[in-house]
Amino acid sequence: MPSVLLVGATGLLGPSISRHLKETHPDWPLTVYFRNPEADNYFNTVVKADKIVHGTFEDATKLGDLAAEHEVVINSGSSFDPNVSRAIIDGMKRRKGIEKGTLIHISGGGNFIDGRTDGKFNPTSKVWNDMNEDDIRQINPSMLNGGADRVILDAGNEGSIKTYIVCEALTYGSAPSPFSSLGIGYKLLTGNAISLGYTPYVGDGSAVLSTIHVNDALTFIYKIIDLAVAQKEVTGSAESRWYNIYGERVSWKDLATVLAKTLHSKGVLPDAEPRSVPLEQAGEGEIPKLIAANMLMKGDRAEKLGFKARERSILEHIPEDLASYQF
Ligand SMILES: NC(=O)c1ccc[n+]([C@@H]2O[C@H](COP(=O)([O-])OP(=O)(O)OC[C@H]3O[C@@H](n4cnc5c(N)ncnc54)[C@H](OP(=O)(O)O)[C@@H]3O)[C@@H](O)[C@H]2O)c1
């Protein structure tokens, strides 16, 4: 029975993954790693995790030592920081046992933005397809999640551990959990609008964003966990175990229109309409680059494994997803 370590247990995905694991594989010893001690009760009484360890992503030694004790590590918490992935992999390589350790990592479609800065749809932009290993080989540290992805792909190709990467589009919807995490996608978009005082889109806002509902993402992640545990040995490159999942592409203007209306109706923003702005007025850090660009991903490999998006559009979901959230 594989022992499993879940990193990022209190986020949008983590509570569902942990519950699912204990419901479907009660005999797999599950360790959950998180920093909020108030979450203990939930993981003890609802999830019935076998072990709770408190720690942060910055605590590389603790994370590495823990990874060394488990056969499977699922990282559903940190896709941006390569140091977290390095710590996990260093630990996994130290693991004693006959079988190779298995790392299942959740990455993000932010890697695949096309670099446009004018907010326009570009029909000739590259579409990044998981079935094309050459596309995945191009993933590099200049991409939003590329630093961590590169470390993992290299470790998978080196062959000392088995790696599986599920790369999800911007994720919406809510998953049952007492921690009310909106997920990093919504956190970035709503936080940006609130700090600007308006909901921006760039130029005509025709550039498109790939999105996925959390239920669709979770269904596929569960499939990958089972597949990864069943595959005692892997053949082929680490790139061949990369899966893109998305449900729908929406224009940034349409997204901003619903978001502005929703945030206004909650009394968070003065205007119910979004604002067309140049790149420089679309926010701080990496966010304007995302809003001004097209994110075109395709998941032929994931579809071949049965991935199918079933949930309604993010444009219908935003009001209900944000309804009970206190900003
Ligand atoms: N949501 C999306 O749109 C989306 C799209 C593509 C990829 N992803 C990636 O998928 C993964 C899961 O996303 P998510 O939306 O579920 O994330 P999330 O809701 O923001 O959850 C992040 C998790 O990581 C924990 N965490 C954050 N910083 C930490 C630190 N310094 N030390 C210890 N724990 C820390 C959080 O703990 P606390 O509860 O204590 O804050 C939480 O458990 C992430 O890697 C994300 O980048 C997300």
The ligand as an SDF file (V2000), in Angstrom:
LIG
                    3D

 48 52  0  0  0  0  0  0  0  0999 V2000
   -6.4800   27.8780   -8.8820 N   0  0  0  0  0  0  0  0  0  0  0  0
   -5.9850   28.0470  -10.1110 C   0  0  0  0  0  0  0  0  0  0  0  0
   -6.5090   28.8290  -10.9250 O   0  0  0  0  0  0  0  0  0  0  0  0
   -4.7980   27.2370  -10.5470 C   0  0  0  0  0  0  0  0  0  0  0  0
   -4.5840   27.0680  -11.9100 C   0  0  0  0  0  0  0  0  0  0  0  0
   -3.4800   26.3480  -12.3270 C   0  0  0  0  0  0  0  0  0  0  0  0
   -2.6050   25.8270  -11.3960 C   0  0  0  0  0  0  0  0  0  0  0  0
   -2.8240   26.0320  -10.0840 N   0  0  0  0  0  0  0  0  0  0  0  0
   -1.8440   25.4920   -9.1540 C   0  0  0  0  0  0  0  0  0  0  0  0
   -2.4440   24.3970   -8.5050 O   0  0  0  0  0  0  0  0  0  0  0  0
   -1.9910   24.3580   -7.1460 C   0  0  0  0  0  0  0  0  0  0  0  0
   -3.2140   24.4280   -6.2480 C   0  0  0  0  0  0  0  0  0  0  0  0
   -3.8950   25.6320   -6.5110 O   0  0  0  0  0  0  0  0  0  0  0  0
   -5.0450   26.1400   -5.5740 P   0  0  0  0  0  0  0  0  0  0  0  0
   -5.8060   27.1400   -6.3500 O   0  0  0  0  0  0  0  0  0  0  0  0
   -5.7020   24.9610   -4.9510 O   0  0  0  0  0  0  0  0  0  0  0  0
   -4.1890   26.8990   -4.4970 O   0  0  0  0  0  0  0  0  0  0  0  0
   -4.6600   27.5900   -3.1680 P   0  0  0  0  0  0  0  0  0  0  0  0
   -6.1130   27.4150   -2.9540 O   0  0  0  0  0  0  0  0  0  0  0  0
   -4.1100   28.9790   -3.2270 O   0  0  0  0  0  0  0  0  0  0  0  0
   -3.9010   26.7130   -2.0720 O   0  0  0  0  0  0  0  0  0  0  0  0
   -2.5460   26.8050   -1.8720 C   0  0  0  0  0  0  0  0  0  0  0  0
   -2.1760   25.8610   -0.7510 C   0  0  0  0  0  0  0  0  0  0  0  0
   -0.7950   26.0300   -0.4880 O   0  0  0  0  0  0  0  0  0  0  0  0
   -0.6340   26.4410    0.8630 C   0  0  0  0  0  0  0  0  0  0  0  0
    0.4690   27.3860    0.9950 N   0  0  0  0  0  0  0  0  0  0  0  0
    0.6530   28.5450    0.3130 C   0  0  0  0  0  0  0  0  0  0  0  0
    1.8110   29.1150    0.6820 N   0  0  0  0  0  0  0  0  0  0  0  0
    2.3460   28.3040    1.6260 C   0  0  0  0  0  0  0  0  0  0  0  0
    3.5530   28.3440    2.3640 C   0  0  0  0  0  0  0  0  0  0  0  0
    4.4400   29.3340    2.2010 N   0  0  0  0  0  0  0  0  0  0  0  0
    3.8010   27.3290    3.2360 N   0  0  0  0  0  0  0  0  0  0  0  0
    2.9110   26.3180    3.3950 C   0  0  0  0  0  0  0  0  0  0  0  0
    1.7560   26.2190    2.7120 N   0  0  0  0  0  0  0  0  0  0  0  0
    1.4840   27.2060    1.8270 C   0  0  0  0  0  0  0  0  0  0  0  0
   -1.9270   27.0670    1.2660 C   0  0  0  0  0  0  0  0  0  0  0  0
   -2.0130   27.0360    2.6780 O   0  0  0  0  0  0  0  0  0  0  0  0
   -2.8510   28.0820    3.5510 P   0  0  0  0  0  0  0  0  0  0  0  0
   -4.2490   27.4950    3.5640 O   0  0  0  0  0  0  0  0  0  0  0  0
   -2.2000   28.0570    4.8620 O   0  0  0  0  0  0  0  0  0  0  0  0
   -2.7730   29.4110    2.8420 O   0  0  0  0  0  0  0  0  0  0  0  0
   -2.8940   26.1120    0.5670 C   0  0  0  0  0  0  0  0  0  0  0  0
   -2.9670   24.8970    1.2450 O   0  0  0  0  0  0  0  0  0  0  0  0
   -1.0550   25.5340   -6.9580 C   0  0  0  0  0  0  0  0  0  0  0  0
    0.2470   25.1160   -7.1300 O   0  0  0  0  0  0  0  0  0  0  0  0
   -1.4690   26.4650   -8.0730 C   0  0  0  0  0  0  0  0  0  0  0  0
   -0.4370   27.3380   -8.4740 O   0  0  0  0  0  0  0  0  0  0  0  0
   -3.9230   26.6970   -9.6410 C   0  0  0  0  0  0  0  0  0  0  0  0
  1  2  1  0
  2  3  2  0
  2  4  1  0
  4  5  1  0
  4 48  2  0
  5  6  2  0
  6  7  1  0
  7  8  2  0
  8  9  1  0
  8 48  1  0
  9 10  1  0
  9 46  1  0
 10 11  1  0
 11 12  1  0
 11 44  1  0
 12 13  1  0
 13 14  1  0
 14 15  2  0
 14 16  1  0
 14 17  1  0
 17 18  1  0
 18 19  2  0
 18 20  1  0
 18 21  1  0
 21 22  1  0
 22 23  1  0
 23 24  1  0
 23 42  1  0
 24 25  1  0
 25 26  1  0
 25 36  1  0
 26 27  1  0
 26 35  1  0
 27 28  2  0
 28 29  1  0
 29 30  1  0
 29 35  2  0
 30 31  1  0
 30 32  2  0
 32 33  1  0
 33 34  2  0
 34 35  1  0
 36 37  1  0
 36 42  1  0
 37 38  1  0
 38 39  2  0
 38 40  1  0
 38 41  1  0
 42 43  1  0
 44 45  1  0
 44 46  1  0
 46 47  1  0
M  CHG  2   8   1  16  -1
M  END
$$$$
